[in-house]
Amino acid sequence: MELKKLNDEEIKTRITKLLNWKFENGKLHKLFKFKNFNQAVCFMVGTALVCEKMNHHPEWSNVYGNVNVELVTHRVAGLTELDFTLAEKMDKIAGDLNLRKD
């Protein structure tokens, strides 16, 4: 599958369709806040299963109930549709689990 690096205009258009994601340092960024560590890990496990199917993996870290996520497609050194699709899926997972604190 050929990946196309999105230009700034395409990124601006796509990011408006996401919930509370930011474009920072060439990556999509979001801090997910959960009630506790167990809920944060549950979100990460659910997301990991989706990531494996997509063969697209986030840069992320977990501290207590927070999961800090950055998305970028390293193969093109920028953002692609894969990043936006994964962001949408992550938002859906958090919403489906009804674990979000904010």
N, C-alpha and C positions, 0 to 999 in steps of 0.2 A: 504494500500500500504506500503510495507516494504521499508525503505530508507537505502541505503548503504552509509556509510561515505567513502569518497574518500581518498586514501592515497596520499602522497606527489608527487609521480610520476604521478598519474592520474591527479592531480591538475595541475602540470606543463604542461602536454600534453594538457589538456582542455583550459588552460588560453591563450595559444598561438593562439587559434581560436577566441579570443575576441578582441575587439578594445579598447585599452588603459585602460584595467582593471588591477588592481594590487592585489596581494595576500599579505595582511598585517594583522598581529595579528590574524591569523586563519580565516580571512574573505576576501571575494572579495570586492574590494573598487574601486569606480570611482566618480569623481567630474564632473557632467554635467554642462556646462556653457551655459546659454541662453542669449538672448538679453535683456530681462527684466523680471520682476516678473510675469507678466501675462503669458508669455510663459513657465516659469518654472512651474507654477501651472497647466497649461494645460497639460504639460508632466506628472505631478504627478497624475492628475485625470485619464488620459489615462492609466497610469501604474496601478493605484489602481484597475481599472476594471479587468485588466488581473490578478492581484494578487488575487483578490477574487475568480476568476474562478480556479486558481491553488491552492488556499488555502495555499499560501506561500507569506509572507509579508516581505518587506525590513525594515532595520533600515535606516532611512533617515532624513535629515533636509534640510530646505530651507532658504536661505538668499538672498534676492533680486533675481537676475537671476541665482543663483547657487543652484543645488540640489546635496547634498553630500549623496552617497549611500553606504551602507555596506550590504552584503548578507552573511547569514550563516543559516544553518538549526539547530535550537536550539534543536530539538528532538534527534539529534545525536551528538551535540556539535562539529560540523564541517561542511565541505562542502559536498554537494550531487549534483546529476544531476539537482535537482530542482533549485539550485543556478545558475548553468550555463545556464539553460534554461531561467530563469528569466532575467539574464544579457543580453542574446541574444535578448529577447523580448524588454527589455528596450532600447537597442541600436536601434532596428527597430522602436520603437515608436518615439524616438528622430529624427531618420532619416526621417520617413514618415511625421512627422510634419514640417520638414525642419526648425527647430527652433534653431539648434545648432549654437553657436557663434564661436566655434573653428573648 
